Amino acid sequence: MGDRGKDDDMKHRKTNLEPLEPVAEKPESHNPMGRSVTSQKPEARLGREVQARIGQQLRAMYNDVVSQGVPQHLTDLVRRLGDQEAE
């Protein structure tokens, strides 16, 4: 029972999610009972701050890989393939 207070706190926390927007409506269809059915699914998006933070983390993770450059054997292979196309 001591955990109930935590759930109430979580309900009122702000998130970095942007408001949901409905996805473009599909043409109306009918279920097996003949009733019309429309499906509008909301689209969740991450906030700009979260997107920026993810970008920073990815750049930090892959910075070493990018700075290593292309290995010589791959450069040679690409050159040879380009020469074959030119013939």
Beta strands, then each sheet from edge to edge (+ up, - down):
strand 1: 21-22
strand 2: 29-30
strand 3: 36-37
strand 4: 42-43
sheet 1: 1+ 4-
sheet 2: 2+ 3-
end
